[in-house]
Amino acid sequence: MQLSPLHLSVAKLLDGRLFQIPDYQRAYSWQKRQRQDLFGDIEEAHRSGREHFMATVVALAREKRVIAADELQAVELVDGQQRVTTIVILLKALEKQLLETGNESQARAKRDLGDLLVKGDDHSLVLLQTNHDSSNVFTSYLRKGEIDETSITTASDKNVVDAVRECEEFVAGWASKGTLIELLGTIRNRLSMIYHELADEATVYRVFEVLNSRGLDVRWIDKTKSQLMSSLFEFVEDGSRTDGLREMRKIWQDIYRILGLKQALGNEALRFAGTLSISSRPNRVVGEEDASVALIQRAGRELKTIVESAEWLLKVVRLVNDLNSDVRRAAVTKIAHARFLAIAIMLRGFEKEVQEELLGAWENVTFRIFGLGGADTRMKVGEYVRLAYDVYKNELSSAEILSELKKLGNDYEINDLLADQDYWNNCYEGWAEELRYLLFRYDEHLAKQAGEQINASQWNKIWTVEPSKSIEHIVPQSADPEFKHHLGNLIMLPPGMNSSLQDDPPKDKAEAYLGCGLRETMAVGKLVKKTGTWDETQVKKRVERIEQFVKTEWGD
């Protein structure tokens, strides 16, 4: 593999090139920390007068473009898009600050930057970030210097807006360090990179793989993509490769679209997909590196299996994202090995009714162990992981899965858990998520008893905020009763209504309870209105009712 890397300043890197980011690359994901590090590097380079080496950039050369009298080399960024994107935003922020008149050097620099960032063709930019820029936030900023926040639709859009704000603040605050021309000179001439521009796509992915196998800060899911793409070139004949590349690019476009900036979900999906691909029954979910190796081994050397390995990861990504988006189950999905078991069940492709029955059983036993039982999140890791592996790899029947799920909770018998008379004394501090889940399930139960549907509209408002914002103390905390955080003194209210009541006494809040649309809260309001108060006797009677439901719902 013959390489001719170039050591280029930012000025030379950007000169004569058009940078594009393919749809199958991840979205712009640098956060405040990385941008602040860049700003610090610029300040140090300006202070010391020395060159600052940033990183390596790897690009795939495409066709040349002729715009006006200039011939520009179009390239696709394979590695380095985060730095290049941030530098381009920073240069635009600097262009906006430079004077158009009154200062000849600034006016000339402003014109030069404008010509660099936006070419004669409206659709040709130094960096055309077509991927995941659904509302054209990035391109609009380069062309007009404006951000239309009403057009923001994704977390990636919001991240670009944050980058713009931070870059503009950095430029605006530069006056205490030097002139804007000095800032421009530092960025253009003191920041440098090692640049690999390759015409052969196969070589591009091999270079990326080699460069990023040396402890650099690159996500394993990105490395996995590069290795799978590289396998297409290494093992698949030219005639079949084109269709395979088209499929792979679409798959990775979907993966990154789903993940957006949710890096943790990508890591988890990779680990889950890899663990279910290994040949031996595991006791834990494997790490990202081992998972990546497992997926590459699964891919093999055939076009069909390489594409299938990527499709498998996409399938797991979709399910991991779906589970993460299910706010109703947040009290049980906080347990990583429990999530792994749920994904294994979902991957089996059971009929909808069967899957819901299995997930319901999984949900109940998990809440009994970790919610009601208070088990440490490190408990039962091996049991959950081994069962998940058996569910998927050994294709356990639905009856076998139900039986195994029941066994998971054998040492957390519900009557034993509730035997302590002080069990419900503090259901607020450190238990807010679980409390919200429990009261939701109880409200579901009451609605079913009444032959009605639960008030989904009000509960949706509750699910969208932190649980503590919707937990209402019937006798307010400021009154400091002995039963302050007792289950019997806690109800749910939509967040806006909850905050408006503040420290009012129960009798003054009863009317609001009656109109909230939540059955249990309305029942409490009715009782308070009738008695004019809320005391320890009423607390205990309410808990008795809820506890009976808990024993029925989560008992064996």
GUMI-35280 format. One record per residue (C-alpha): residue number from 1; residue in three letters; x, y, z. Coordinates in steps of 0.25 Angstrom, whole numbers. Layout:
! residues N
    n  res     px     py     pz
  NUM  ala      X      Y      Z
...
END
This chain:
! residues 556
    n  res     px     py     pz
    1  met      0      0      0
    2  gln      7     12     -5
    3  leu      4     25      3
    4  ser      9     39      1
    5  pro      4     47     13
    6  leu      5     62     13
    7  his      7     71     25
    8  leu     -2     83     22
    9  ser     -6     95     29
   10  val    -21     98     29
   11  ala    -19    109     18
   12  lys    -12     98      9
   13  leu    -22     88     13
   14  leu    -34     96      9
   15  asp    -28    102     -4
   16  gly    -33     96    -16
   17  arg    -42     86    -10
   18  leu    -57     84     -8
   19  phe    -60     75      4
   20  gln    -72     66      5
   21  ile    -77     57     16
   22  pro    -85     45     11
   23  asp    -98     41     16
   24  tyr    -92     28     22
   25  gln    -83     35     31
   26  arg    -88     39     45
   27  ala    -93     53     48
   28  tyr    -85     65     54
   29  ser    -83     60     68
   30  trp    -73     69     74
   31  gln    -77     75     88
   32  lys    -73     87     96
   33  arg    -61     80    102
   34  gln    -55     77     88
   35  arg    -58     91     83
   36  gln    -52     97     96
   37  asp    -39     89     94
   38  leu    -38     94     79
   39  phe    -40    108     84
   40  gly    -29    106     95
   41  asp    -20    100     84
   42  ile    -22    113     76
   43  glu    -19    122     87
   44  glu     -6    114     91
   45  ala     -1    114     76
   46  his     -3    129     76
   47  arg      4    131     89
   48  ser     16    123     86
   49  gly     17    126     71
   50  arg     19    111     69
   51  glu     11    101     60
   52  his      1     92     66
   53  phe     -1     79     60
   54  met    -16     75     61
   55  ala    -18     61     55
   56  thr    -19     52     42
   57  val    -29     55     31
   58  val    -33     44     22
   59  ala    -40     47      9
   60  leu    -45     39     -3
   61  ala    -43     47    -16
   62  arg    -55     49    -25
   63  glu    -57     56    -38
   64  lys    -51     70    -41
   65  arg    -60     82    -41
   66  val    -59     94    -50
   67  ile    -65    107    -44
   68  ala    -62    120    -51
   69  ala    -48    119    -54
   70  asp    -44    110    -43
   71  glu    -42     95    -44
   72  leu    -45     89    -30
   73  gln    -43     75    -25
   74  ala    -55     69    -19
   75  val    -52     59     -7
   76  glu    -60     51      3
   77  leu    -56     52     17
   78  val    -54     38     23
   79  asp    -46     43     36
   80  gly    -45     57     41
   81  gln    -59     62     38
   82  gln    -61     67     53
   83  arg    -49     76     52
   84  val    -51     81     38
   85  thr    -65     84     41
   86  thr    -62     92     53
   87  ile    -51    100     46
   88  val    -60    104     35
   89  ile    -71    109     45
   90  leu    -60    116     52
   91  leu    -55    123     39
   92  lys    -69    127     36
   93  ala    -71    133     50
   94  leu    -58    141     47
   95  glu    -62    145     34
   96  lys    -75    151     40
   97  gln    -66    159     50
   98  leu    -57    165     40
   99  leu    -60    179     35
  100  glu    -64    182     21
  101  thr    -59    196     20
  102  gly    -50    205     27
  103  asn    -39    195     29
  104  glu    -33    190     16
  105  ser    -26    177     22
  106  gln    -39    173     29
  107  ala    -47    176     17
  108  arg    -38    168      8
  109  ala    -38    156     18
  110  lys    -53    157     18
  111  arg    -54    156      3
  112  asp    -44    144      3
  113  leu    -51    136     13
  114  gly    -65    138      6
  115  asp    -59    133     -7
  116  leu    -53    121      1
  117  leu    -65    117      8
  118  val    -75    119     -3
  119  lys    -71    117    -17
  120  gly    -78    123    -29
  121  asp    -87    111    -30
  122  asp    -98    113    -19
  123  his    -97     98    -16
  124  ser    -82     97    -15
  125  leu    -76     99     -1
  126  val    -63     96      5
  127  leu    -70     86     13
  128  leu    -83     82      8
  129  gln    -89     75     20
  130  thr   -101     68     13
  131  asn   -101     56     23
  132  his   -111     58     34
  133  asp   -113     73     32
  134  ser   -128     71     30
  135  ser   -131     86     31
  136  asn   -119     91     24
  137  val   -114     98     37
  138  phe   -100     97     33
  139  thr   -100    101     19
  140  ser   -110    112     22
  141  tyr    -99    118     32
  142  leu    -88    117     22
  143  arg    -96    124     11
  144  lys   -103    135     19
  145  gly    -97    135     33
  146  glu   -110    133     39
  147  ile   -116    122     48
  148  asp   -131    119     47
  149  glu   -134    112     60
  150  thr   -149    110     56
  151  ser   -143    100     45
  152  ile   -136     91     55
  153  thr   -141     77     55
  154  thr   -130     68     60
  155  ala   -120     67     71
  156  ser   -109     68     61
  157  asp   -115     81     56
  158  lys   -115     86     70
  159  asn   -101     82     72
  160  val    -97     90     59
  161  val   -104    102     65
  162  asp    -97    101     78
  163  ala    -84    100     71
  164  val    -87    113     63
  165  arg    -90    120     76
  166  glu    -78    116     83
  167  cys    -69    119     71
  168  glu    -75    133     70
  169  glu    -73    135     85
  170  phe    -59    131     83
  171  val    -56    141     72
  172  ala    -64    152     79
  173  gly    -55    150     91
  174  trp    -42    150     83
  175  ala    -39    165     85
  176  ser    -32    163     98
  177  lys    -22    154     92
  178  gly    -19    160     78
  179  thr    -25    165     65
  180  leu    -35    158     56
  181  ile    -24    157     46
  182  glu    -15    150     56
  183  leu    -26    140     59
  184  leu    -28    137     44
  185  gly    -13    136     42
  186  thr    -12    126     54
  187  ile    -23    117     49
  188  arg    -18    117     35
  189  asn     -3    116     37
  190  arg     -1    110     51
  191  leu    -11     99     51
  192  ser     -6     87     43
  193  met    -10     73     39
  194  ile     -5     60     33
  195  tyr    -14     59     20
  196  his    -16     46     12
  197  glu    -23     48     -1
  198  leu    -26     34     -8
  199  ala    -33     31    -21
  200  asp    -35     16    -17
  201  glu    -46     14     -8
  202  ala    -41      1     -3
  203  thr    -28      8      1
  204  val    -36     19      8
  205  tyr    -43      9     18
  206  arg    -30      1     20
  207  val    -23     14     24
  208  phe    -34     18     33
  209  glu    -33      5     40
  210  val    -18      5     42
  211  leu    -18     19     47
  212  asn    -29     17     57
  213  ser    -24      4     62
  214  arg    -13     12     70
  215  gly    -21     17     82
  216  leu    -28     29     76
  217  asp    -41     34     80
  218  val    -50     28     70
  219  arg    -62     20     73
  220  trp    -62      5     71
  221  ile    -75      6     63
  222  asp    -68     15     53
  223  lys    -56      5     52
  224  thr    -66     -6     50
  225  lys    -72      1     38
  226  ser    -58      4     32
  227  gln    -54    -11     34
  228  leu    -67    -16     27
  229  met    -65     -6     16
  230  ser    -50    -11     14
  231  ser    -55    -25     14
  232  leu    -63    -22      2
  233  phe    -51    -18     -6
  234  glu    -42    -28     -1
  235  phe    -51    -41     -3
  236  val    -62    -37    -13
  237  glu    -59    -37    -28
  238  asp    -61    -24    -36
  239  gly    -74    -28    -43
  240  ser    -81    -31    -30
  241  arg    -75    -20    -22
  242  thr    -83     -8    -27
  243  asp    -97    -14    -22
  244  gly    -90    -17     -9
  245  leu    -85     -3     -7
  246  arg    -98      3    -10
  247  glu   -105     -6      0
  248  met    -94     -4     11
  249  arg    -95     11      9
  250  lys   -110     11     11
  251  ile   -109      2     23
  252  trp    -99     12     30
  253  gln   -107     24     26
  254  asp   -119     18     33
  255  ile   -110     14     45
  256  tyr   -105     28     47
  257  arg   -118     34     44
  258  ile   -124     26     56
  259  leu   -113     29     65
  260  gly   -111     43     63
  261  leu   -103     49     74
  262  lys   -106     37     84
  263  gln    -93     31     85
  264  ala    -96     22     96
  265  leu   -107     16     88
  266  gly    -97     13     77
  267  asn    -87      7     87
  268  glu    -98     -2     93
  269  ala   -104     -7     80
  270  leu    -90    -11     76
  271  arg    -87    -18     89
  272  phe   -101    -25     88
  273  ala   -100    -29     73
  274  gly    -86    -34     76
  275  thr    -89    -42     88
  276  leu   -100    -49     81
  277  ser    -91    -53     70
  278  ile    -80    -60     78
  279  ser    -79    -75     78
  280  ser    -78    -78     93
  281  arg    -89    -75    104
  282  pro    -85    -62    111
  283  asn    -86    -58    125
  284  arg    -86    -43    122
  285  val    -88    -34    110
  286  val    -75    -33    103
  287  gly    -67    -19    101
  288  glu    -67    -11     89
  289  glu    -54    -16     83
  290  asp    -58    -31     85
  291  ala    -72    -28     79
  292  ser    -66    -22     67
  293  val    -57    -34     65
  294  ala    -69    -43     66
  295  leu    -76    -35     55
  296  ile    -64    -35     46
  297  gln    -63    -50     48
  298  arg    -78    -52     45
  299  ala    -76    -44     32
  300  gly    -66    -54     27
  301  arg    -62    -52     12
  302  glu    -74    -53      4
  303  leu    -82    -41     -1
  304  lys    -95    -47      5
  305  thr    -89    -49     19
  306  ile    -82    -36     19
  307  val    -95    -28     16
  308  glu   -103    -37     25
  309  ser    -94    -34     37
  310  ala    -96    -19     35
  311  glu   -111    -22     33
  312  trp   -111    -29     47
  313  leu   -104    -17     54
  314  leu   -115     -8     48
  315  lys   -126    -17     53
  316  val   -120    -17     67
  317  val   -118     -2     66
  318  arg   -133      0     63
  319  leu   -137     -8     74
  320  val   -128     -2     84
  321  asn   -133     12     80
  322  asp   -147      7     81
  323  leu   -145      2     95
  324  asn   -138     15     99
  325  ser   -149     23     94
  326  asp   -159     15    102
  327  val   -160     25    114
  328  arg   -171     17    121
  329  arg   -161      6    123
  330  ala   -150     15    128
  331  ala   -150      9    142
  332  val   -147     -5    137
  333  thr   -138     -1    125
  334  lys   -128      6    134
  335  ile   -122     -8    136
  336  ala   -112    -11    125
  337  his   -113    -26    125
  338  ala   -128    -25    126
  339  arg   -128    -17    113
  340  phe   -119    -28    107
  341  leu   -130    -38    110
  342  ala   -141    -30    105
  343  ile   -134    -28     92
  344  ala   -131    -43     90
  345  ile   -146    -45     92
  346  met   -150    -34     81
  347  leu   -140    -40     72
  348  arg   -147    -53     71
  349  gly   -158    -48     63
  350  phe   -170    -54     71
  351  glu   -184    -50     67
  352  lys   -188    -37     73
  353  glu   -197    -43     84
  354  val   -186    -53     88
  355  gln   -175    -43     89
  356  glu   -183    -33     97
  357  glu   -186    -45    107
  358  leu   -171    -48    108
  359  leu   -167    -34    110
  360  gly   -178    -32    120
  361  ala   -172    -44    128
  362  trp   -158    -38    126
  363  glu   -163    -25    131
  364  asn   -170    -30    143
  365  val   -158    -39    148
  366  thr   -148    -28    146
  367  phe   -156    -18    153
  368  arg   -158    -28    165
  369  ile   -143    -30    166
  370  phe   -138    -16    164
  371  gly   -149     -7    167
  372  leu   -157    -14    178
  373  gly   -146    -23    182
  374  gly   -135    -11    182
  375  ala   -125    -21    176
  376  asp   -111    -14    172
  377  thr   -110    -12    157
  378  arg    -98    -22    157
  379  met   -107    -33    162
  380  lys   -111    -45    153
  381  val   -103    -40    141
  382  gly    -99    -54    137
  383  glu   -113    -60    139
  384  tyr   -119    -49    130
  385  val   -108    -50    119
  386  arg   -108    -65    118
  387  leu   -123    -65    117
  388  ala   -122    -54    106
  389  tyr   -112    -63     99
  390  asp   -121    -75    100
  391  val   -133    -68     96
  392  tyr   -127    -63     83
  393  lys   -116    -74     79
  394  asn   -123    -86     84
  395  glu   -137    -81     80
  396  leu   -144    -84     93
  397  ser   -159    -85     91
  398  ser   -168    -75     97
  399  ala   -172    -85    108
  400  glu   -158    -87    111
  401  ile   -155    -73    112
  402  leu   -166    -70    121
  403  ser   -162    -81    130
  404  glu   -147    -76    130
  405  leu   -152    -62    133
  406  lys   -160    -67    145
  407  lys   -147    -74    151
  408  leu   -140    -60    150
  409  gly   -149    -55    161
  410  asn   -149    -68    170
  411  asp   -141    -61    181
  412  tyr   -149    -48    181
  413  glu   -162    -53    186
  414  ile   -172    -42    187
  415  asn   -177    -44    201
  416  asp   -163    -45    207
  417  leu   -160    -32    200
  418  leu   -172    -25    206
  419  ala   -171    -31    220
  420  asp   -163    -20    226
  421  gln   -174    -10    232
  422  asp   -165      2    228
  423  tyr   -164     -3    214
  424  trp   -172      9    208
  425  asn   -166     20    217
  426  asn   -158     27    207
  427  cys   -162     25    193
  428  tyr   -157     39    188
  429  glu   -142     40    191
  430  gly   -134     31    181
  431  trp   -147     24    176
  432  ala   -154     35    168
  433  glu   -153     27    155
  434  glu   -159     15    161
  435  leu   -170     22    168
  436  arg   -175     28    155
  437  tyr   -175     15    149
  438  leu   -182      8    160
  439  leu   -193     19    161
  440  phe   -194     18    146
  441  arg   -197      3    147
  442  tyr   -207      6    158
  443  asp   -214     16    150
  444  glu   -215      6    138
  445  his   -221     -4    148
  446  leu   -231      6    153
  447  ala   -235     10    139
  448  lys   -236     -5    135
  449  gln   -245     -8    147
  450  ala   -254      4    142
  451  gly   -255     -1    128
  452  glu   -248     11    123
  453  gln   -235     15    116
  454  ile   -224     22    124
  455  asn   -222     37    122
  456  ala   -211     36    112
  457  ser   -210     51    109
  458  gln   -207     54    124
  459  trp   -198     43    125
  460  asn   -190     47    113
  461  lys   -187     60    120
  462  ile   -182     53    132
  463  trp   -173     44    124
  464  thr   -166     55    117
  465  val   -160     62    129
  466  glu   -152     57    141
  467  pro   -160     49    150
  468  ser   -158     58    162
  469  lys   -165     69    154
  470  ser   -178     61    154
  471  ile   -178     55    168
  472  glu   -187     63    178
  473  his   -187     62    193
  474  ile   -201     63    198
  475  val   -197     69    211
  476  pro   -185     78    206
  477  gln   -171     75    210
  478  ser   -170     89    216
  479  ala   -180     84    227
  480  asp   -170     73    230
  481  pro   -180     62    234
  482  glu   -174     48    239
  483  phe   -180     42    227
  484  lys   -174     53    217
  485  his   -168     43    207
  486  his   -177     31    210
  487  leu   -184     25    198
  488  gly   -198     28    204
  489  asn   -194     43    203
  490  leu   -189     43    189
  491  ile   -197     44    176
  492  met   -195     48    162
  493  leu   -199     61    155
  494  pro   -195     67    141
  495  pro   -183     76    143
  496  gly   -189     89    141
  497  met   -200     87    150
  498  asn   -191     81    161
  499  ser   -182     93    161
  500  ser   -194    103    162
  501  leu   -199     96    175
  502  gln   -185     98    182
  503  asp   -187     98    198
  504  asp   -202     99    198
  505  pro   -209     90    209
  506  pro   -217     78    204
  507  lys   -231     84    205
  508  asp   -227     96    196
  509  lys   -221     86    185
  510  ala   -233     76    185
  511  glu   -240     83    174
  512  ala   -228     82    165
  513  tyr   -226     68    168
  514  leu   -241     65    164
  515  gly   -238     72    150
  516  cys   -225     65    147
  517  gly   -230     53    139
  518  leu   -222     43    147
  519  arg   -231     33    154
  520  glu   -223     31    167
  521  thr   -220     45    169
  522  met   -235     49    166
  523  ala   -239     38    177
  524  val   -229     45    187
  525  gly   -235     59    183
  526  lys   -249     54    186
  527  leu   -245     48    200
  528  val   -238     61    204
  529  lys   -250     69    199
  530  lys   -259     61    208
  531  thr   -250     61    220
  532  gly   -243     74    219
  533  thr   -230     68    222
  534  trp   -220     57    220
  535  asp   -214     50    232
  536  glu   -206     37    235
  537  thr   -219     28    236
  538  gln   -222     32    222
  539  val   -208     30    217
  540  lys   -208     16    223
  541  lys   -221     12    217
  542  arg   -217     17    203
  543  val   -204      9    204
  544  glu   -212     -4    208
  545  arg   -220     -2    195
  546  ile   -207      0    186
  547  glu   -199    -11    193
  548  gln   -210    -21    190
  549  phe   -209    -17    175
  550  val   -194    -19    176
  551  lys   -195    -33    182
  552  thr   -205    -37    171
  553  glu   -197    -31    160
  554  trp   -183    -35    164
  555  gly   -185    -47    172
  556  asp   -183    -61    166
END
